Amino acid sequence: MEPARLSGLLPEITKIMIDKSFKIMSKNNYSFSINITEEDLSKNYLLDYLKLKESEYGIETNRVILEILEGVSSTGKKNHIKQLTALKDNDYSIAIDDFGSEYSNFERVLDLDIDFLKIDARYIKNIDVSPKSYEITKAIAFFAKNANIPCIAEFVHNEAVQKIIDDLGIDYSQGYYFSEPSPLPKS
């Protein structure tokens, strides 16, 4: 992805992912996530492009979760926040991906009125053997619960990790424990 970023192609890749995701998801009623980069926000095309694809494929906006990296949310560029707010106003959900990996700007989380917090995989994958990972995850989960933001644990890869996630009251889990990534949804 770094060569794509350096060459300015990330927005084109995002457009392809939006188009392909909307096409595939037009055949079911599941919610789904799409990663959004800082470059996408800098180009200021997302809302118009999403509306175009929404119309083309008949996707309800409340099914779409736009995942932004914590670094994007923490930089807080006025134009980015304005775009994310406009996306929220159009019923798209916003998730901060890899929370805890970069800046952990808790105030920005509240400013953006996000819909989900995804705890970074590096804390989850060792939560069953690392007291530090456990404590960091516990703190993020506590914050999310008190802020009334549903929380997602990334990289849940075994039953022991899932048990801890359940014990901490984390709302959702994703990872190899449930399913390996596949090119198309299973029917």
N, C-alpha and C positions, 0 to 999 in steps of 0.2 A: 504494500500500500504506500510505502514511503516514496517510491518512484512516481506513483500516480499523484501524490500530494505535491511533490516537487515540480511536476510538469503541469500542474493545474487541472488534472483530469478527475479529481475526486467528485466534483459536482456532476460530471457526466456519468460516473459509476453510480452515484446516488440516484440519478434519474432512471438508469437502467434497472436498478434494484426496486425502485418505486413501481415502475411499469410492470416488471415481472411479478412482484409481490401482489399488486392489485389484480393482475390477470389471474393468478393462481387462487387468490383468496376470494375472487368473485364467485367461486363455485361452492362456497361454504359460508358459515356464519361465525367463524372464530375471530377473536381479536388477534392482532399480529403487530409485531414491532419492526421498525425500520431505523437503522442508525443514521444519524444526521451529524455532519461534521461542521467545524467552524467555517470551513471554506464554503459550504452550502449556505450558511447564514450570511457570509460576506457577499455572496453573489445575489442575495435577496430575491430568489426566484421560487422558494419553496411553496408558499401559500398558493400562488397562481398555478404552479405545476401540479400540486396535490389536488386542487379543485378540478383541473382539466382531467386528471386520471380518475378522480372520484366520479365525475360525470360519465367518462368513457366506460368504466367498469361497474358502475352502480354500487360503489362501496360507501357504506355509512361511515362518516368521519369518526364516530365514537368507537369504532372497532380498531382504529389505527393509533398505535403508541409510537411516538417519535422519541428515540433514545439519543440523548446528547451526552457527550463525555463531561465529566466533572470539570475539566479544564475550561470547556466552553461556558459552562454556567458560572464559573468563578471569575472569568475575565469580565463578565458583566457589561460588555459593550452595549451602549444604549440602543443601538440599532438591533442587536441580537435579542435583547430583552423585549424590545417592541415587537419583533417578528414572532418570538415564542409566545408572547401574550396574544398576538393576533391569531396564531395557530390554536391556542387554548380557546379563544373566543369563537372559533369555528368548530369547536367540539373535538379537536384532536387532543389526545392525552400526551403528557410530557413525562418522560422518565429520565432520571440522571443515572447513567450507566457507570459502572466501576467506582461507585462512591467509596471514598476513603483512600483512593489511590493517588490523588494529587493534592488538591488544595483544601478540601473539606470545609468549604465556606458555608457554614450552616445558615447564615443570614440569607445568602443568595437562594438557598433552597426554598425558604419561605417567601422571598421576593417574587420568585418565578411561579409560585402556586403550583408546584409540580404534583403529578399524580402518583408517581412511583419512585422509590429509591432502590437501586440495585447495588447490593453490597459487593465490593470488588472480590473477585475469585481468590486473590492471594490470601485473604483472611479466612475464607470459607474452606479452602482445600485442606488446611492444616488445623482447623478449629478443634478437632478431636485430640490433637497431640501438642498444640501450642497454647499455653496460657495467655500469651500476648494476643494471639489471633482471636481467642475466645473473648477476651476483655474488650478488644476493639469492636468486634461484632456485636457484643452485648450493648456497648454504648451507642452504636449506630441504631440498633434495633429499638433501644429505649427512646432515643431521640425521635425516631420515625413514629413510634407508637404514640408518644406525647404530642407530636405535631399532626397526628391523624393522617399519616402518609403510609399507604401500604408499602411493605418492604419485600424485596426479592433477594434470595440468596443465590448467587451464581456458583457454578462448579460443585454442585452437590454430587459426589461420586460414589458414596457408599451409605449403608444404613446407619452407621455410627454418626456420620456427619448429619444426616437427615434427622436423627433423634435429637441432636443438640439444637438444630434449627427449630424443630417443633417445641422443644423445651424453652427456647428463647422467645417463642411467640411470633416468629417471622412468618409473614402471611403466605409467601409463595417460594417455591424452589425450582431451580432448573439445573440440569446437568446430566451426566452420563448415567447416574443412578436410575433415571427415568427413561432416557432414550439417547442414543447417539444421534448426532446431526445427520439429516438425510436431505437429499435434493428436493424432494416433494413430500407434502404431508401424507401420512398413512391414511388410507381409506377405512 
